[in-house]
Amino acid sequence: MNRNIVCIGAGYIGGPTMAVIAKMNPGRKVIVVDISKERIDAWNSTDFRLPIYEPGLEEVVREVRGRNLFFSTDIAAAVKECDIVFVGVNTPTKMFGRGAGRASDLQYWESSARTIKEVANGDKIIVEKSTLPVRTAAAMDAILNFGDSPYRFTVLSNPEFLAEGTAIRDLLAPNRVLIGGPQTPEGQSAVAALVDIYAGEGGAWVPREKILTTNVWSAELTKLAANAMLAQRVSSINALAGLCEATGADVEEVARVMGADRRIGDKFLKAGPGFGGSCFKKDVLNLVYLCEIFGLHTAAEYWNGVIRMNEHQQERIVSRLFKAMFNTLANKKVAMFGFAFKADTGDTRETPAGRVARLLNEEHVRLAITDPKALVNARKDLAGLDRIDLVEDPYLAAREADAILLMTDWREYPKLDWKRLYDSMRKPAIVFDTRNCLDHAQLKEIGFKVLAVGK
């Protein structure tokens, strides 16, 4: 078996993961393939205008592209050349038929499996990198190993636990790597081969004690479970934020004291507009669907409540703005600062700002949206809606606005000249800081009416 690696899928999973694998395994050839020529061209662009923004990604790609990292649309050739095949294709929530709105749409994953089998020229280790429902590996194994093929395919689960905005840092120094494999000699041999990749050249990457191995089904479920638990914490603190607003408590003080309890910890206890991104909602809904099909209806209702609470938080933001602006938003201008679902990424998938923007649009608000990295995606997401302007300059976005609605905690925003912003706005001028990242005392001194979450 050769040491070459191919990843099918050049998106948020495949691109950064394979770039770091290439960096830490200079003796291996790594190929990233995708059916999108536009996306591959961006990865290969001479000016390194990459298709996704992630701090530190460009530096890694500059180091390894053309040395041992390559991007291509020739999927068949790459699969033939490599004996280790990562599958990192998109698995969005299915929006049709059975399980619509909850189950994962696996058509791209199945298409990849059938392509691998069709073009394979030898035994392959297949690594599930996409987030997939439990026991998907069994379906992949059934497709790949059905019939009289002379080749053997061993399917492993290696879910990613990346946080956008810190993905490169997370990849270079992960707190754990999870590999699930069949409990057979063949499966354990494949697991060992994948462990060697993450150990890195000369054992210089991930310490062996941080590479955790399980059976395939545990690995598949762990990814859903981990994201569901994190999403549950976000919904829980936001549920408490509403109570804090009603009673005069301060959610940041409540979170600080709760987080000091070692049994709870302080992670994911920051109140805000709710969770977004490609994983949390999709994975929780997938867990809801799995619970339903196995007859665990009370558990399904519990996890579905996490989603409902998240959506309620975005509705509350619009309701509070509505009340603060004299119970009418029609034809008023709101400057939305930030559209990405979190800072340090241009990703707008399931961003809370998108739902809030649509709710404001229903109220006939004139919306000016600014964001350092996400305006291209915002334009696609909000296509067809009127009364929306996308503005690179935050000072221009705020001109003649009635309110600034801060939705993403970009580091640039607290550093803005807020007196200049105030002077350019209609009065009374409102700042709604949904991330609680601004100096509220200073804003009030300038003259702003300040709204915050959980205060």
C-alpha positions in Angstrom: 0.0 0.0 0.0 1.4 3.4 -0.9 1.4 6.5 1.3 -0.5 8.8 -1.0 -3.7 10.5 0.2 -6.7 11.9 -1.7 -9.6 13.8 -0.3 -12.9 14.1 -2.3 -14.3 17.5 -1.4 -12.4 20.8 -1.4 -14.6 22.7 1.0 -14.3 23.8 4.6 -13.3 20.2 5.7 -11.1 19.0 2.8 -9.1 22.1 2.1 -7.7 23.1 5.5 -7.5 19.4 6.8 -5.4 18.2 3.8 -3.2 21.4 3.8 -2.2 20.6 7.4 -1.8 16.9 6.7 0.5 17.8 3.8 2.5 20.2 6.1 2.9 17.6 8.8 3.6 14.7 6.4 6.1 16.1 3.8 6.9 12.6 2.6 3.3 11.9 1.5 1.6 13.2 -1.6 -1.8 14.7 -0.8 -4.4 15.5 -3.5 -7.6 17.4 -3.0 -10.3 16.8 -5.7 -13.7 18.4 -6.4 -16.2 18.4 -9.2 -16.3 22.2 -9.0 -13.7 23.7 -11.4 -14.3 27.1 -10.0 -13.4 26.0 -6.5 -10.3 24.1 -7.6 -9.2 27.1 -9.7 -9.4 29.2 -6.5 -7.3 26.8 -4.6 -4.7 26.9 -7.4 -4.9 30.7 -7.9 -1.5 32.4 -8.3 -2.5 35.2 -6.0 -3.8 32.7 -3.4 -7.3 34.0 -3.4 -8.6 30.9 -1.7 -12.3 29.9 -1.8 -12.6 30.1 2.0 -11.2 32.4 4.6 -9.5 30.9 7.6 -6.8 32.6 9.6 -3.4 30.9 8.9 -4.7 28.9 6.0 -3.0 30.9 3.2 0.3 30.5 4.9 0.0 26.7 5.1 -1.1 26.4 1.5 1.7 28.7 0.3 4.2 26.3 2.1 2.9 23.0 0.7 1.0 23.6 -2.6 3.1 22.3 -5.4 5.5 20.5 -3.0 3.3 17.7 -1.8 -0.2 19.2 -1.9 -2.2 19.4 -5.2 -5.7 20.4 -6.2 -7.5 18.8 -9.2 -10.8 18.1 -10.8 -9.6 14.7 -12.0 -11.2 12.5 -9.3 -10.6 9.2 -11.1 -6.9 9.7 -11.6 -6.4 10.8 -8.0 -8.3 7.9 -6.6 -6.2 5.5 -8.7 -3.0 7.2 -7.5 -3.8 7.0 -3.8 -4.6 4.1 -1.5 -6.0 6.3 1.3 -9.2 8.1 0.3 -10.8 10.7 2.6 -14.5 11.6 1.8 -15.3 15.1 2.8 -18.2 16.0 0.6 -21.2 18.1 1.7 -23.9 16.4 3.7 -26.6 19.1 4.1 -29.9 18.6 5.8 -32.3 16.9 3.5 -35.1 19.2 2.4 -37.4 16.7 0.6 -39.1 13.4 1.1 -38.7 11.3 4.3 -36.8 13.0 7.0 -37.1 16.4 5.3 -35.7 19.2 7.6 -33.9 16.7 9.9 -32.1 13.8 8.1 -28.8 14.3 6.3 -28.9 14.3 2.5 -26.4 11.6 1.6 -26.6 11.7 -2.2 -23.2 13.3 -2.6 -21.6 10.8 -0.2 -23.2 7.9 -2.1 -22.1 9.3 -5.4 -18.5 9.5 -4.0 -18.6 5.9 -2.8 -19.8 4.6 -6.2 -17.1 6.6 -8.0 -14.4 5.2 -5.8 -15.6 1.6 -6.5 -15.8 2.3 -10.3 -12.3 3.7 -10.7 -10.4 1.8 -8.0 -7.3 -0.1 -9.1 -6.4 -1.7 -5.8 -7.3 -2.1 -2.1 -8.3 1.2 -0.5 -8.7 2.6 3.0 -11.8 4.8 2.9 -12.0 7.5 5.6 -15.4 9.2 6.4 -14.5 12.8 7.1 -18.0 14.3 6.5 -20.4 14.3 9.4 -22.7 11.3 8.8 -25.5 9.5 10.6 -24.7 6.5 12.7 -24.1 3.3 10.7 -23.5 5.2 7.5 -20.2 3.3 7.3 -22.2 0.1 7.0 -23.9 1.4 3.9 -20.6 2.6 2.4 -19.1 -0.8 3.1 -22.1 -2.5 1.4 -21.7 -0.4 -1.7 -17.9 -0.7 -2.0 -17.6 -4.4 -1.2 -20.7 -5.7 -2.9 -20.2 -8.1 -5.8 -17.1 -9.8 -7.1 -14.7 -6.9 -7.1 -11.1 -8.1 -6.7 -10.3 -5.2 -4.4 -11.1 -4.8 -0.7 -12.2 -1.5 0.8 -11.9 -0.8 4.6 -14.2 2.0 5.9 -13.1 4.1 8.8 -14.8 7.0 10.6 -12.6 10.0 11.3 -15.0 12.9 12.2 -13.7 16.5 12.2 -14.1 18.7 15.2 -12.9 21.9 13.7 -14.1 25.3 14.9 -14.2 27.8 12.1 -12.0 30.8 12.8 -9.5 28.6 14.7 -9.4 25.6 12.3 -5.7 25.8 11.4 -4.8 26.1 15.1 -7.1 23.3 16.0 -5.6 21.1 13.3 -2.0 21.8 14.2 -2.6 21.2 17.9 -5.9 19.2 18.3 -7.1 18.3 21.8 -8.0 14.9 20.3 -8.3 13.0 17.1 -11.0 10.3 16.8 -10.7 7.2 14.6 -13.3 4.5 14.5 -12.7 1.3 12.7 -14.0 -2.3 12.3 -13.0 -4.6 15.2 -11.2 -7.0 12.8 -7.5 -7.5 12.0 -8.1 -5.8 8.7 -9.9 -2.9 10.4 -7.2 -2.4 13.0 -4.5 -2.4 10.4 -6.3 0.4 8.6 -6.7 2.3 11.9 -3.0 2.0 12.5 -2.3 3.4 9.0 -4.5 6.4 9.8 -2.9 6.9 13.2 0.5 7.1 11.4 -0.8 10.0 9.3 -1.9 12.0 12.4 1.2 11.2 14.3 3.1 13.0 11.5 6.5 12.6 10.0 8.8 11.3 12.7 5.9 11.5 15.3 6.1 15.3 15.3 2.4 16.1 15.1 -0.3 14.6 17.3 0.9 12.8 20.5 -0.3 9.2 20.4 -2.3 9.6 23.6 -4.5 12.2 21.9 -5.4 9.9 19.1 -8.5 8.1 20.4 -9.7 4.9 18.7 -13.2 3.4 18.9 -15.5 1.2 16.9 -17.0 2.8 13.8 -20.4 3.4 15.3 -19.1 5.2 18.4 -17.0 7.5 16.2 -20.0 8.4 14.0 -22.3 9.1 17.0 -19.6 11.0 18.9 -19.5 13.8 16.4 -23.3 14.3 16.5 -23.3 14.0 20.3 -20.4 16.5 20.8 -22.1 19.2 18.6 -25.5 18.6 20.2 -24.0 19.1 23.7 -22.3 22.3 22.7 -25.4 23.6 20.9 -27.4 22.7 24.1 -25.1 24.9 26.2 -25.6 27.9 23.8 -29.4 27.5 24.0 -29.3 27.1 27.8 -27.3 30.3 28.4 -29.6 32.2 26.0 -32.7 30.9 27.8 -31.1 32.2 31.0 -30.3 35.5 29.3 -34.0 36.3 28.7 -34.6 35.7 32.4 -31.7 37.9 33.3 -33.2 40.7 31.2 -36.6 40.3 33.0 -35.2 40.2 36.5 -32.3 42.7 36.4 -29.6 40.0 36.7 -26.5 40.1 34.5 -26.0 37.0 32.3 -22.2 37.6 32.2 -22.0 37.5 36.0 -24.3 34.4 36.1 -22.1 32.6 33.5 -18.9 33.6 35.2 -20.0 32.1 38.5 -21.5 29.0 36.9 -18.4 28.5 34.9 -16.2 28.5 38.0 -17.9 25.2 39.0 -15.5 22.6 37.7 -18.4 20.3 36.9 -19.8 22.8 34.5 -16.8 24.8 33.1 -16.9 28.1 31.3 -16.9 27.0 27.7 -19.9 27.9 25.4 -21.6 29.9 28.2 -21.6 33.3 26.4 -25.0 34.7 25.6 -25.6 36.0 22.1 -27.7 35.7 19.0 -27.6 31.9 19.0 -25.4 29.3 17.3 -24.9 29.1 13.5 -22.5 27.5 11.1 -22.8 24.3 9.0 -22.7 21.8 11.9 -24.7 22.6 15.0 -28.2 22.8 13.6 -27.7 20.1 11.0 -26.2 17.7 13.6 -28.8 18.3 16.2 -31.6 17.8 13.7 -29.9 14.6 12.6 -29.9 13.5 16.2 -33.6 14.3 16.4 -34.3 12.2 13.3 -32.2 9.3 14.6 -34.1 9.3 18.0 -37.4 9.4 16.1 -36.7 6.4 13.9 -35.5 4.4 16.9 -38.6 5.3 18.8 -36.9 7.6 21.3 -39.6 10.3 21.0 -39.0 12.0 24.4 -35.3 12.3 23.5 -36.2 13.7 20.1 -38.4 16.4 21.7 -35.6 17.3 24.0 -33.0 17.9 21.3 -35.6 19.6 19.1 -36.1 22.1 22.0 -32.4 23.1 21.5 -33.2 24.2 18.0 -36.4 26.0 19.0 -34.6 27.9 21.7 -32.0 29.0 19.2 -34.6 30.3 16.8 -36.5 32.0 19.6 -33.3 33.9 20.5 -33.2 35.5 17.1 -36.9 36.4 17.3 -36.3 38.0 20.6 -33.6 40.2 19.1 -36.0 41.6 16.6 -38.7 42.0 19.2 -36.5 44.0 21.5 -35.3 46.2 18.7 -39.0 46.7 17.7 -39.9 47.9 21.2 -36.9 50.1 21.5 -37.8 51.9 18.3 -41.3 52.9 19.3 -43.0 49.7 18.1 -42.4 50.3 14.5 -39.5 49.4 12.2 -41.0 50.3 8.8 -38.8 52.4 6.7 -36.2 52.9 9.5 -32.6 52.2 8.7 -30.7 49.5 10.7 -27.0 49.0 10.1 -26.1 45.4 10.7 -22.5 45.0 11.8 -21.4 41.5 10.9 -23.1 38.8 8.9 -20.7 35.8 9.3 -22.0 33.3 11.9 -18.8 34.0 14.0 -15.7 36.2 13.7 -12.6 35.1 11.7 -14.6 33.4 9.0 -16.5 34.3 5.9 -19.0 31.4 6.4 -22.6 32.4 6.5 -24.3 29.0 6.7 -27.1 29.1 9.2 -25.8 32.4 10.5 -28.1 34.1 13.1 -27.7 37.3 11.1 -29.4 35.8 8.1 -32.5 34.9 10.0 -32.6 38.3 11.8 -32.1 40.0 8.4 -35.1 38.2 7.0 -37.2 39.0 10.0 -36.3 42.7 9.7 -37.0 42.6 6.0 -40.5 41.4 6.9 -40.9 44.6 8.9 -39.9 46.7 5.9 -36.6 47.8 7.5 -34.0 49.5 5.3 -31.0 47.3 6.1 -27.3 48.1 5.5 -25.1 45.1 6.1 -21.3 45.3 6.6 -18.8 42.6 7.3 -15.0 42.2 6.8 -15.2 38.8 5.1 -18.8 37.7 4.5 -20.4 40.1 2.0 -19.9 37.9 -1.0 -21.8 35.1 0.8 -24.4 37.5 2.2 -25.2 38.7 -1.3 -26.0 35.1 -2.3 -27.9 34.3 0.9 -30.2 37.4 0.6 -30.7 37.4 -3.1 -34.2 38.4 -4.0 -34.8 40.6 -0.9 -35.3 44.3 -1.4 -34.3 47.2 0.9 -31.0 45.6 1.6 -27.6 47.2 0.9 -24.2 45.5 1.3 -21.6 48.0 2.4 -17.9 47.4 3.0 -17.4 50.6 5.1 -19.1 50.4 8.5 -19.1 54.2 8.7 -21.1 54.4 5.5 -23.4 51.6 6.6 -24.2 53.6 9.8 -24.9 56.9 8.1 -28.4 58.1 8.8 -29.2 54.8 10.5 -31.6 54.7 13.4 -29.8 51.7 15.0 -26.6 49.7 14.8 -27.2 45.9 15.3 -23.9 44.2 16.1 -24.3 40.5 15.1 -20.7 39.2 14.8 -17.9 40.0 17.3 -15.2 41.0 14.8 -12.2 42.5 16.6 -12.5 45.5 14.4 -15.8 46.7 15.8 -14.8 47.7 19.4 -12.0 49.7 17.8 -14.2 51.8 15.6 -14.7 55.6 16.3 -18.1 55.3 17.9 -18.5 59.1 18.4 -18.1 59.4 14.7 -20.7 56.7 14.1 -23.1 58.4 16.6 -22.8 61.8 15.0 -23.7 60.4 11.6 -26.9 58.6 12.8 -30.5 59.7 13.3 -31.4 60.4 16.9 -32.2 58.8 19.3 -29.4 56.4 18.1 -29.5 52.8 19.3 -26.7 50.2 19.6 -27.9 46.6 20.1 -24.8 44.6 21.0 -25.9 41.0 20.7 -22.4 39.8 21.4 -21.8 41.9 24.5 -18.4 42.9 23.2 -18.5 46.7 23.2 -17.8 49.2 26.0 -21.4 50.0 27.0 -20.5 52.7 29.5 -18.6 54.6 26.9 -21.4 54.2 24.3 -23.9 55.6 26.8 -21.6 58.5 27.6 -21.5 59.3 23.9 -25.3 59.4 23.8 -26.3 55.9 22.5 -29.2 54.0 23.9 -27.6 50.6 24.4 -29.3 47.2 24.3 -27.4 44.0 25.3 -28.2 40.3 25.6 -29.0 39.2 29.2 -28.6 42.7 30.7 
